[in-house]
Amino acid sequence: MKKIHLLIINAFIRPFIVTFLVVMFILLMFFLFKYADDIIGKGFEWYVILELMFYSSATNVAMALPLSILLSSIMTFGSLGENYELVAIKSAGISLRTAMIPLFILILAISVSSFFFSDYILPKATQKYGSLLYDVRNKKLSFLIKEGVFNTSIPNYAIKIDRKDEKADSLFGIMIYDHSVNNGISRIIMAEKGKMYKTDDGNYLILKLINGIRYEESNGRSGYDPRQVFSRMRFAETEQNFDFSSFQMSRSNEESFANVTEMLNLKGLEKKRDSLTKELDSVVKANKVNVESYYKQTTIAKGYSKIPSKTIEFKDNIITELPKNQRFAIAQNAYQQASSVRQVVLNQLTDFDLRMKDILKTKIEYQRKYTLSVSCLVLFFIGAPLGAIIRKGGLGLPVVISVLFFLIYHIIITVSEKSIMDGGLSVGLGMWLAAIILSPVGAFLTYKASVDSALFDIDYYKQLIVSKFKKKD
């Protein structure tokens, strides 16, 4: 490998790593802002949040990697052009396309790695991320008792306090409705003050009550004595135990998420698509038989009668050929039959649309495994010549241009996927539409950069306009 190749690769690796980490950090912040309410205030251990952030970062690679390649390639060749290093390379007899070859090989290796990542690692990471996020979002809120409001977070209990002292961890004016008894009559406990703490294993919440009264009603002692018994007991100090295990987060079985489309590899997607297609075919056949039953003759064995019958031809409206005293009944019966068929078809159309969308999702995810790799190559052939043309390094103009092109790429992908789900585009055309549109742009920019075109040089356009006005004068 020539020294010039090592120079270009070294100039690319550092901004690529930096931009990739920055983009991942930004996407991670978006995730935290989105699910802040589901994470904050639930008493999670630090490693649970760290694990969730790690899996979330793995799922963001598909968006961060193309953007990082685009931005770092613009910065690399922009910096080389700004420092006149590209001029020195060209003066040595090395064209821009030849200088791009080592980076092209590196990007090709990254693209192939991204394909294996999206097929092997990403489904597992998405599965763990989805499972953990489900557990986090469904974990009950930590036990917080507000003043003057009944709290029903603990099953079978309703607790209200008048006032609390958070520094001393003390509660005042406590009222507890205990619905855990089996006779359907709640038990009422009132206390002047109390203190709350958890056991060492965290499974039970202990509420220590001071100076209170317990009110309890019970049914009669025997079947012939229907009178209820009301008891009142005063206490100086007592403890009430609450089961706190339901407030702890339990991890779901990850295998229950294994059949989700986004969590499957290529083989899994093919298997799920085939099974969904077979189910759809069986449903269509069953619906066809169901609808045809409304039109078949039910009182005569059609096709098995050997008695010849004359074909009846209707010259006018069929209703005029029917007996007058039976027209209304026949028309009403036909209307009811048509309404039944219409309702059956409408009910089945909803199920048909849902199954078709599931099949389309599997096809979209199947194509996405390949489009991620190709998008890295396409955006590289846009970013590298753009950097050579604008000849600006750093995080100024390259960031603006890269974000602009990435937004165009992302919008095309989003609109295409929506069009696929709506039936406006085929899966193959829709998923590859961004590459089809942007590939000619990359080829055009590469050609312009190889011939030293002043495509984004404002001074060039100013001189061109001034020269045209001078010619007219």
BATIMAR-888030 format. One record per residue (C-alpha): x, y, z negated; residue in one letter; residue number from 1. Coordinates in nm, 2 decimals, m for minus. Layout:
N
    east   north      up  residu  num
       X       Y       Z       A  NUM
...
end
This chain:
473
    east   north      up  residu  num
    0.00    0.00    0.00       M    1
    0.13    0.34    0.09       K    2
    0.19    0.61   m0.16       K    3
   m0.07    0.83    0.00       I    4
   m0.33    0.55   m0.06       H    5
   m0.23    0.54   m0.43       L    6
   m0.26    0.92   m0.45       L    7
   m0.62    0.92   m0.31       I    8
   m0.72    0.63   m0.53       I    9
   m0.58    0.79   m0.85       N   10
   m0.75    1.11   m0.76       A   11
   m1.08    0.93   m0.73       F   12
   m1.07    0.70   m1.04       I   13
   m1.06    0.97   m1.30       R   14
   m1.35    1.18   m1.18       P   15
   m1.55    0.87   m1.11       F   16
   m1.51    0.74   m1.47       I   17
   m1.59    1.09   m1.61       V   18
   m1.89    1.15   m1.40       T   19
   m2.03    0.80   m1.46       F   20
   m2.00    0.84   m1.84       L   21
   m2.16    1.19   m1.82       V   22
   m2.45    1.07   m1.61       V   23
   m2.50    0.77   m1.84       M   24
   m2.50    1.00   m2.14       F   25
   m2.76    1.23   m1.98       I   26
   m2.99    0.94   m1.90       L   27
   m2.94    0.80   m2.25       L   28
   m3.05    1.14   m2.39       M   29
   m3.36    1.12   m2.17       F   30
   m3.43    0.78   m2.32       F   31
   m3.39    0.91   m2.68       L   32
   m3.62    1.21   m2.61       F   33
   m3.88    0.98   m2.46       K   34
   m3.89    0.73   m2.75       Y   35
   m3.79    0.96   m3.04       A   36
   m4.13    0.92   m3.20       D   37
   m4.11    0.54   m3.19       D   38
   m3.76    0.53   m3.35       I   39
   m3.74    0.82   m3.60       I   40
   m3.89    0.76   m3.94       G   41
   m3.92    0.38   m3.93       K   42
   m3.62    0.29   m4.13       G   43
   m3.42    0.10   m3.87       F   44
   m3.07   m0.01   m3.93       E   45
   m2.80    0.17   m3.74       W   46
   m2.71   m0.14   m3.54       Y   47
   m3.07   m0.19   m3.41       V   48
   m3.07    0.16   m3.26       I   49
   m2.72    0.11   m3.13       L   50
   m2.83   m0.22   m2.97       E   51
   m3.13   m0.05   m2.81       L   52
   m2.91    0.23   m2.67       M   53
   m2.67   m0.02   m2.53       F   54
   m2.94   m0.22   m2.34       Y   55
   m3.10    0.11   m2.22       S   56
   m2.76    0.22   m2.08       S   57
   m2.73   m0.11   m1.89       A   58
   m3.07   m0.05   m1.73       T   59
   m2.96    0.30   m1.62       N   60
   m2.66    0.17   m1.42       V   61
   m2.87    0.14   m1.10       A   62
   m2.93    0.52   m1.11       M   63
   m2.60    0.63   m1.26       A   64
   m2.37    0.44   m1.02       L   65
   m2.48    0.59   m0.69       P   66
   m2.48    0.94   m0.83       L   67
   m2.14    0.90   m0.98       S   68
   m1.99    0.77   m0.65       I   69
   m2.14    1.07   m0.46       L   70
   m2.03    1.33   m0.71       L   71
   m1.68    1.19   m0.76       S   72
   m1.61    1.14   m0.39       S   73
   m1.71    1.51   m0.33       I   74
   m1.49    1.62   m0.62       M   75
   m1.19    1.41   m0.50       T   76
   m1.18    1.52   m0.14       F   77
   m1.29    1.87   m0.23       G   78
   m0.99    1.90   m0.47       S   79
   m0.76    1.75   m0.20       L   80
   m0.88    2.01    0.04       G   81
   m0.87    2.29   m0.20       E   82
   m0.50    2.21   m0.29       N   83
   m0.41    2.17    0.09       Y   84
   m0.33    1.81    0.03       E   85
   m0.56    1.70    0.31       L   86
   m0.37    1.94    0.54       V   87
   m0.04    1.77    0.44       A   88
   m0.19    1.43    0.50       I   89
   m0.32    1.53    0.84       K   90
    0.01    1.69    0.93       S   91
    0.18    1.35    0.85       A   92
   m0.03    1.20    1.13       G   93
   m0.29    1.04    0.91       I   94
   m0.65    1.11    1.00       S   95
   m0.93    1.16    0.75       L   96
   m1.09    0.83    0.84       R   97
   m0.76    0.65    0.78       T   98
   m0.72    0.83    0.45       A   99
   m1.07    0.72    0.35       M  100
   m0.99    0.35    0.41       I  101
   m0.84    0.27    0.06       P  102
   m1.14    0.44   m0.11       L  103
   m1.38    0.26    0.12       F  104
   m1.23   m0.07    0.01       I  105
   m1.26    0.03   m0.36       L  106
   m1.62    0.14   m0.31       I  107
   m1.69   m0.18   m0.12       L  108
   m1.56   m0.38   m0.42       A  109
   m1.78   m0.16   m0.65       I  110
   m2.08   m0.23   m0.43       S  111
   m2.03   m0.60   m0.43       V  112
   m1.98   m0.59   m0.81       S  113
   m2.30   m0.39   m0.85       S  114
   m2.49   m0.66   m0.65       F  115
   m2.37   m0.93   m0.89       F  116
   m2.44   m0.70   m1.18       F  117
   m2.80   m0.65   m1.06       S  118
   m2.86   m1.02   m1.00       D  119
   m2.70   m1.17   m1.31       Y  120
   m2.64   m0.91   m1.58       I  121
   m2.92   m0.66   m1.53       L  122
   m3.21   m0.90   m1.56       P  123
   m3.08   m1.03   m1.89       K  124
   m3.01   m0.68   m2.02       A  125
   m3.36   m0.57   m1.91       T  126
   m3.51   m0.86   m2.08       Q  127
   m3.33   m0.79   m2.41       K  128
   m3.41   m0.42   m2.37       Y  129
   m3.78   m0.48   m2.31       G  130
   m3.81   m0.73   m2.60       S  131
   m3.63   m0.50   m2.85       L  132
   m3.82   m0.19   m2.73       L  133
   m4.15   m0.38   m2.78       Y  134
   m4.05   m0.47   m3.13       D  135
   m3.95   m0.12   m3.21       V  136
   m4.26    0.04   m3.08       R  137
   m4.49   m0.20   m3.25       N  138
   m4.32   m0.18   m3.59       K  139
   m4.55   m0.02   m3.85       K  140
   m4.46    0.33   m3.98       L  141
   m4.26    0.34   m4.30       S  142
   m4.47    0.37   m4.60       F  143
   m4.53    0.74   m4.65       L  144
   m4.81    0.85   m4.88       I  145
   m4.94    1.20   m4.82       K  146
   m5.11    1.41   m5.09       E  147
   m5.49    1.41   m5.09       G  148
   m5.52    1.15   m4.81       V  149
   m5.61    0.79   m4.84       F  150
   m5.33    0.57   m4.69       N  151
   m5.43    0.23   m4.55       T  152
   m5.08    0.13   m4.42       S  153
   m5.07   m0.17   m4.65       I  154
   m5.34   m0.43   m4.56       P  155
   m5.63   m0.46   m4.80       N  156
   m5.54   m0.15   m4.99       Y  157
   m5.63    0.22   m4.98       A  158
   m5.41    0.45   m5.19       I  159
   m5.45    0.82   m5.26       K  160
   m5.25    1.06   m5.48       I  161
   m5.30    1.41   m5.59       D  162
   m4.94    1.52   m5.61       R  163
   m4.59    1.37   m5.57       K  164
   m4.25    1.47   m5.68       D  165
   m4.00    1.35   m5.42       E  166
   m3.69    1.43   m5.62       K  167
   m3.80    1.22   m5.92       A  168
   m3.98    0.97   m5.68       D  169
   m4.29    1.00   m5.90       S  170
   m4.66    1.01   m5.81       L  171
   m4.94    1.18   m6.00       F  172
   m5.32    1.13   m5.99       G  173
   m5.31    0.78   m5.83       I  174
   m5.63    0.61   m5.70       M  175
   m5.61    0.26   m5.55       I  176
   m5.90    0.07   m5.38       Y  177
   m5.81   m0.30   m5.39       D  178
   m6.00   m0.50   m5.12       H  179
   m5.79   m0.82   m5.16       S  180
   m6.05   m1.00   m5.38       V  181
   m6.28   m1.25   m5.20       N  182
   m6.61   m1.15   m5.35       N  183
   m6.64   m0.84   m5.12       G  184
   m6.64   m0.60   m5.41       I  185
   m6.34   m0.36   m5.42       S  186
   m6.13   m0.32   m5.74       R  187
   m6.05    0.04   m5.84       I  188
   m5.74    0.14   m6.02       I  189
   m5.67    0.49   m6.15       M  190
   m5.36    0.61   m6.32       A  191
   m5.22    0.95   m6.44       E  192
   m4.88    0.88   m6.28       K  193
   m4.66    0.62   m6.13       G  194
   m4.33    0.53   m5.96       K  195
   m4.27    0.34   m5.65       M  196
   m3.97    0.12   m5.55       Y  197
   m3.89   m0.19   m5.34       K  198
   m3.75   m0.52   m5.44       T  199
   m3.39   m0.61   m5.36       D  200
   m3.50   m0.84   m5.07       D  201
   m3.73   m0.56   m4.93       G  202
   m4.03   m0.80   m4.91       N  203
   m4.24   m0.64   m5.19       Y  204
   m4.33   m0.28   m5.29       L  205
   m4.37   m0.23   m5.66       I  206
   m4.59    0.05   m5.79       L  207
   m4.54    0.11   m6.16       K  208
   m4.85    0.27   m6.30       L  209
   m4.87    0.46   m6.64       I  210
   m5.18    0.55   m6.84       N  211
   m5.46    0.43   m6.63       G  212
   m5.79    0.24   m6.60       I  213
   m5.89   m0.06   m6.39       R  214
   m6.25   m0.10   m6.28       Y  215
   m6.38   m0.43   m6.16       E  216
   m6.71   m0.58   m6.07       E  217
   m6.79   m0.95   m6.03       S  218
   m7.09   m1.17   m5.95       N  219
   m7.29   m1.36   m6.20       G  220
   m7.14   m1.65   m6.38       R  221
   m7.38   m1.91   m6.23       S  222
   m7.63   m1.94   m5.96       G  223
   m7.94   m1.88   m6.18       Y  224
   m7.78   m1.56   m6.33       D  225
   m7.76   m1.30   m6.05       P  226
   m7.65   m1.02   m6.28       R  227
   m7.32   m0.86   m6.20       Q  228
   m7.05   m0.81   m6.45       V  229
   m6.87   m0.47   m6.47       F  230
   m6.54   m0.46   m6.67       S  231
   m6.32   m0.17   m6.75       R  232
   m5.97   m0.21   m6.88       M  233
   m5.73    0.06   m7.00       R  234
   m5.36    0.01   m6.98       F  235
   m5.05    0.21   m7.09       A  236
   m4.83    0.06   m6.82       E  237
   m4.87   m0.20   m6.55       T  238
   m4.73   m0.30   m6.21       E  239
   m4.90   m0.35   m5.88       Q  240
   m4.72   m0.56   m5.62       N  241
   m4.78   m0.50   m5.25       F  242
   m4.66   m0.73   m4.97       D  243
   m4.40   m0.52   m4.78       F  244
   m4.29   m0.79   m4.53       S  245
   m4.54   m0.67   m4.26       S  246
   m4.34   m0.34   m4.25       F  247
   m4.02   m0.51   m4.16       Q  248
   m3.94   m0.54   m3.79       M  249
   m3.95   m0.90   m3.66       S  250
   m3.78   m0.99   m3.33       R  251
   m3.99   m1.13   m3.06       S  252
   m3.90   m1.43   m2.86       N  253
   m3.72   m1.30   m2.55       E  254
   m3.84   m1.60   m2.34       E  255
   m4.19   m1.45   m2.36       S  256
   m4.06   m1.17   m2.14       F  257
   m3.87   m1.40   m1.90       A  258
   m4.14   m1.39   m1.63       N  259
   m4.16   m1.01   m1.60       V  260
   m4.07   m0.91   m1.25       T  261
   m3.80   m0.66   m1.35       E  262
   m3.63   m0.93   m1.56       M  263
   m3.58   m1.19   m1.29       L  264
   m3.28   m1.26   m1.06       N  265
   m3.31   m1.35   m0.69       L  266
   m3.40   m1.72   m0.75       K  267
   m3.65   m1.62   m1.01       G  268
   m3.81   m1.36   m0.78       L  269
   m3.84   m1.61   m0.50       E  270
   m4.00   m1.87   m0.73       K  271
   m4.24   m1.62   m0.87       K  272
   m4.33   m1.48   m0.52       R  273
   m4.40   m1.83   m0.39       D  274
   m4.62   m1.92   m0.69       S  275
   m4.81   m1.60   m0.66       L  276
   m4.86   m1.65   m0.29       T  277
   m5.00   m2.00   m0.35       K  278
   m5.23   m1.88   m0.62       E  279
   m5.35   m1.60   m0.39       L  280
   m5.42   m1.85   m0.11       D  281
   m5.62   m2.08   m0.34       S  282
   m5.82   m1.78   m0.46       V  283
   m5.90   m1.67   m0.11       V  284
   m6.01   m2.02   m0.01       K  285
   m6.23   m2.05   m0.32       A  286
   m6.38   m1.71   m0.24       N  287
   m6.45   m1.81    0.11       K  288
   m6.63   m2.12    0.00       V  289
   m6.83   m1.92   m0.25       N  290
   m6.94   m1.66    0.00       V  291
   m7.02   m1.92    0.27       E  292
   m7.26   m2.09    0.03       S  293
   m7.49   m1.79    0.05       Y  294
   m7.53   m1.84    0.43       Y  295
   m7.56   m2.22    0.46       K  296
   m7.89   m2.40    0.47       Q  297
   m7.97   m2.55    0.13       T  298
   m8.28   m2.75    0.20       T  299
   m8.18   m2.92    0.53       I  300
   m7.87   m3.13    0.59       A  301
   m7.74   m2.92    0.88       K  302
   m7.55   m3.11    1.14       G  303
   m7.68   m3.45    1.03       Y  304
   m8.04   m3.44    1.17       S  305
   m8.09   m3.64    1.49       K  306
   m8.42   m3.48    1.57       I  307
   m8.37   m3.23    1.86       P  308
   m8.50   m2.88    1.79       S  309
   m8.55   m2.60    2.03       K  310
   m8.34   m2.29    2.00       T  311
   m8.55   m1.98    1.91       I  312
   m8.46   m1.66    2.09       E  313
   m8.57   m1.32    1.94       F  314
   m8.64   m1.06    2.19       K  315
   m8.73   m0.78    1.95       D  316
   m8.66   m0.70    1.59       N  317
   m8.64   m1.03    1.39       I  318
   m8.88   m0.90    1.13       I  319
   m9.16   m0.88    1.39       T  320
   m9.13   m1.25    1.46       E  321
   m9.21   m1.34    1.11       L  322
   m9.56   m1.39    0.97       P  323
   m9.70   m1.07    0.84       K  324
   m9.79   m1.21    0.50       N  325
   m9.43   m1.33    0.44       Q  326
   m9.23   m1.03    0.57       R  327
   m9.20   m0.85    0.25       F  328
   m9.09   m1.16    0.05       A  329
   m8.84   m1.26    0.32       I  330
   m8.69   m0.91    0.34       A  331
   m8.67   m0.89   m0.04       Q  332
   m8.50   m1.23   m0.06       N  333
   m8.25   m1.13    0.21       A  334
   m8.18   m0.80    0.03       Y  335
   m8.11   m0.99   m0.29       Q  336
   m7.89   m1.23   m0.11       Q  337
   m7.69   m0.95    0.05       A  338
   m7.66   m0.77   m0.28       S  339
   m7.53   m1.09   m0.45       S  340
   m7.27   m1.14   m0.17       V  341
   m7.16   m0.78   m0.19       R  342
   m7.12   m0.80   m0.57       Q  343
   m6.92   m1.12   m0.54       V  344
   m6.69   m0.97   m0.28       V  345
   m6.63   m0.65   m0.48       L  346
   m6.55   m0.85   m0.79       N  347
   m6.30   m1.07   m0.60       Q  348
   m6.14   m0.77   m0.43       L  349
   m6.02   m0.63   m0.76       T  350
   m5.85   m0.96   m0.84       D  351
   m5.71   m0.98   m0.49       F  352
   m5.56   m0.63   m0.51       D  353
   m5.39   m0.71   m0.85       L  354
   m5.24   m1.03   m0.71       R  355
   m5.12   m0.85   m0.40       M  356
   m4.95   m0.58   m0.61       K  357
   m4.78   m0.85   m0.81       D  358
   m4.65   m1.01   m0.49       I  359
   m4.54   m0.67   m0.36       L  360
   m4.35   m0.60   m0.69       K  361
   m4.15   m0.92   m0.65       T  362
   m4.06   m0.83   m0.29       K  363
   m3.96   m0.48   m0.40       I  364
   m3.74   m0.60   m0.68       E  365
   m3.59   m0.86   m0.44       Y  366
   m3.49   m0.59   m0.19       Q  367
   m3.37   m0.36   m0.47       R  368
   m3.09   m0.60   m0.55       K  369
   m2.94   m0.53   m0.21       Y  370
   m3.03   m0.16   m0.17       T  371
   m2.82   m0.07   m0.48       L  372
   m2.51   m0.19   m0.32       S  373
   m2.58   m0.03    0.02       V  374
   m2.67    0.30   m0.14       S  375
   m2.32    0.32   m0.30       C  376
   m2.16    0.29    0.05       L  377
   m2.41    0.54    0.21       V  378
   m2.36    0.80   m0.06       L  379
   m1.98    0.76   m0.04       F  380
   m1.98    0.83    0.33       F  381
   m2.18    1.15    0.25       I  382
   m1.98    1.26   m0.04       G  383
   m1.62    1.21    0.10       A  384
   m1.67    1.41    0.42       P  385
   m1.87    1.68    0.23       L  386
   m1.58    1.73   m0.01       G  387
   m1.33    1.76    0.28       A  388
   m1.56    2.01    0.45       I  389
   m1.64    2.24    0.15       I  390
   m1.28    2.21    0.01       R  391
   m1.40    2.28   m0.34       K  392
   m1.31    2.07   m0.65       G  393
   m1.43    2.08   m1.00       G  394
   m1.78    2.08   m1.13       L  395
   m1.92    2.38   m0.95       G  396
   m2.04    2.35   m0.59       L  397
   m1.98    1.97   m0.58       P  398
   m2.23    1.92   m0.86       V  399
   m2.50    2.13   m0.68       V  400
   m2.45    1.95   m0.35       I  401
   m2.44    1.60   m0.50       S  402
   m2.75    1.66   m0.71       V  403
   m2.93    1.79   m0.40       L  404
   m2.84    1.48   m0.19       F  405
   m2.92    1.25   m0.47       F  406
   m3.26    1.41   m0.52       L  407
   m3.33    1.36   m0.15       I  408
   m3.22    0.99   m0.19       Y  409
   m3.43    0.94   m0.51       H  410
   m3.74    1.11   m0.36       I  411
   m3.73    0.89   m0.05       I  412
   m3.70    0.58   m0.27       I  413
   m3.98    0.69   m0.49       T  414
   m4.22    0.79   m0.21       V  415
   m4.13    0.47   m0.02       S  416
   m4.21    0.24   m0.31       E  417
   m4.54    0.42   m0.37       K  418
   m4.62    0.38    0.00       S  419
   m4.54    0.01   m0.02       I  420
   m4.78   m0.04   m0.31       M  421
   m5.05    0.16   m0.12       D  422
   m5.00   m0.05    0.19       G  423
   m4.86    0.24    0.40       G  424
   m4.52    0.08    0.46       L  425
   m4.38   m0.27    0.49       S  426
   m4.15   m0.38    0.21       V  427
   m3.85   m0.41    0.44       G  428
   m3.89   m0.07    0.60       L  429
   m3.98    0.11    0.27       G  430
   m3.69   m0.02    0.06       M  431
   m3.44    0.05    0.33       W  432
   m3.58    0.38    0.44       L  433
   m3.34    0.59    0.24       A  434
   m3.04    0.41    0.39       A  435
   m3.19    0.44    0.74       I  436
   m3.23    0.82    0.70       I  437
   m2.91    0.90    0.52       L  438
   m2.67    0.68    0.72       S  439
   m2.68    0.91    1.03       P  440
   m2.62    1.20    0.80       V  441
   m2.31    1.03    0.66       G  442
   m2.19    0.95    1.01       A  443
   m2.25    1.31    1.12       F  444
   m2.06    1.45    0.82       L  445
   m1.77    1.21    0.87       T  446
   m1.74    1.32    1.23       Y  447
   m1.75    1.69    1.14       K  448
   m1.49    1.64    0.87       A  449
   m1.26    1.44    1.10       S  450
   m1.26    1.73    1.36       V  451
   m1.21    2.00    1.09       D  452
   m1.55    2.15    1.14       S  453
   m1.64    2.46    0.94       A  454
   m1.99    2.33    0.87       L  455
   m2.02    2.51    0.53       F  456
   m1.78    2.80    0.59       D  457
   m1.98    3.12    0.54       I  458
   m1.71    3.33    0.69       D  459
   m1.73    3.13    1.01       Y  460
   m2.10    3.20    1.05       Y  461
   m2.05    3.57    0.97       K  462
   m1.78    3.60    1.24       Q  463
   m2.01    3.41    1.48       L  464
   m2.30    3.65    1.42       I  465
   m2.08    3.96    1.44       V  466
   m1.92    3.84    1.76       S  467
   m2.26    3.79    1.92       K  468
   m2.38    4.14    1.82       F  469
   m2.06    4.28    1.97       K  470
   m2.11    4.11    2.30       K  471
   m2.46    4.26    2.32       K  472
   m2.32    4.61    2.26       D  473
end
